[in-house]
């Protein structure tokens, strides 16, 4: 782990592939009083009516905006999944804005002893460089698949397409500072998060 000046927060990156339990783990950190930056929520705001990304996405992907000017996410997903060049164009719009949102969060919580950056594509976007340590949440592949396919609007094809743009779970675990297996139950995850907070927060 990187040494951090005592007047700066310890920045813990939280990541994991789809269906691994990242959002539930983020909630456990919040329960411990740790500020958490939710990158998905930040992107949702960017996609909303008047959001910083919505106009640019509408220009790049005609038909991707709803009548209120917000990004129609299912429609956008249909437009980009399976088309690497379209996905790259979308990422070129969204990633810089999402990274700026993370920097704003860190500035807002500059006096906190510990903060969490909850970012699904942390390694894929180089976000780990802003972190002092990284926690990767994981689960067996069959558990992951069952969780994802239970979500409305996601089928096997969509799951495969999402996995294709994410770093393999084994690679994430190899690069992690800490690993949490979320298939071991809520009580286990809760105890692991509490122990990690006690270790990292002065």
N, C-alpha and C positions, 0 to 999 in steps of 0.2 A: 504494500500500500504506500502511496505517496505521502510524504510528510506535508502537513498543511499549517500555515501560520495560525496561531491560536486565535487571532481576531477574524478569521474566516471560517465559514461553516465547513464541516466535512461533507463532501458531496458523494452520495452513494447512488450509482446508477442501478436501476431496476429494469431488467429486460427478460424476454423469453418469447418463444414462438407462440403462435396463435393456439389457444386452448390449453395453455400450460398453467393458468391460474394467476397471471400477473396482476390483474385488476383486484382480485381478492386479497393478494399479498399487499398491494398498495394500501388497501383499506386498513390492514392490520398496522401498518406504519402510522397511518393517520390516528388510529385508536391510541397509539403510544404518544401522540402529541407531536409527531414529526411532520413538518411541512412537506407536501408531496406535489410535484409538478406533473400533471397528467397531460402528456403530449397528445393523446387522442382528443381530449377535451379542447386543447388549444387548436388543433386542426379543425375540430368541429366549429369553433368560433370563426376561424379563418374562412370556412366554407359557407357560413351563414349569410343572411341578407346584409349587405354592406361589408362583409368580411374582406380582409385584405387580399385574399386569394381568389375570391369568387369571380370578379370581373376578368382577371387574367385567365382563369380556367375556362370561363365561358367563351372567351376569344379563341383560345387554343382548341377547345373541344365544343364546337357548335352543337346545341341541343342538350348540353349537360346541366343547364340551369333550369330551375323550376320557375313558376310564374311570380314567385316572391323575390326572385333574384338570388336565391340560395342555390348551392350546388345540389343537384339530385344525385346523391351518392350511389344508389343502385345503378342508375343510368351511367354515371361516370365509370363505375366498376366494369360494367359491360363493355364500355368503350376502350378501356385500357388493358383488361386482363387478357393475356395471350398475345399482346402486342408490345414487345420490349421497347420499341422506339416511342410509343405513346406513353408508356410508363415513365421512361426517362424524361420526357417533356413535362409530365405532371410533377415529377420529383424536383425538376429544376425550378418550378414555380413554388412548390410547397416547402421544401426542405429549408431554404434560407429563412423563410418567414417563421417556420416552427423553431428553428434554432434561435432566432431573435426573441421569441416568446420565452424560451428557456433562460436566456440571458436576463430578461426582464424579471423572471421569477427569482433568479439568484440574487439580483440586485435588491429586490424587495425583501428577501430574507437573509440579507448579508450578516445580520447579528445572530442568527440561529446557530446553535452548535452543530446541528446535523440536519441535512435536507436530502430528499430523495428526488431523483429525476426518473420518472416512470416513462420510458421511451421504448416502444416495441422494436424499432429498427436502430437500436443504440449502436451496435457494432457496424451495421451496414452503412450508417451515415457518419461514422467516425466520432460519434457522440461520447464514447468512452474517454476521449482526451480531456473532456471537461470534468471527469470524475476522479475521485481519489480511490475508489474501489467499485466493483461491479458485483451485484447479486443477480444470478441467473436462476429463474424458476423453471422447473422441468417436471416431466411426468412420463411414464412409459407411452410408447407410440399408440398403443391401443386405447389408452385412457384419453390421450389428446384427441384422437380421431372421434371417439364417441362424444366427447364434449362439444367439438366443433359441429358435427353433423346434427346435434340436438338443437343448434341455434336456428332460428327462423331465417330463411332466405339463403342458407349456405348448403350446397350439395357437394358431392365428392369432387366434381370438376372444379368448383370454386375453391375448395380446400386445397386441391393439388396446385392450382395456380398461385394461391397465396403462399404456400410452402416454397414454391419455386423461386420467389423473390426474397425469401428469408434465409439467413445463414442456418445451416443444419444445426440441430440441437446439440449434437456432440461437439461441434466446433465452438459453440457458445459456452458450453460447460468447460471446455479446455482453456478458454480465455478468461473465465470468471475468477473473481477473488473468493466468492462464496456461492454455494449452490444449495437450493432448497427444492426438495422433491414434494410437490403439492399433492401427490397421490396418497400420502401417508396420513391424511386427515387434517381437519381444522385445528384440533388441539395441538398437534405436532407443529403445524405452521405457525400458530400463535406463539408457542413457546420459543420457536427458533427466531422469530422476528423480535420478540421481547429480549432475548439474549443478545441479539445482534445490536439492538438499540442501546442496551446497557454497555456493550463493548465499545461502540463507536461514539456515543454521546458523552462528553466529559461530565 
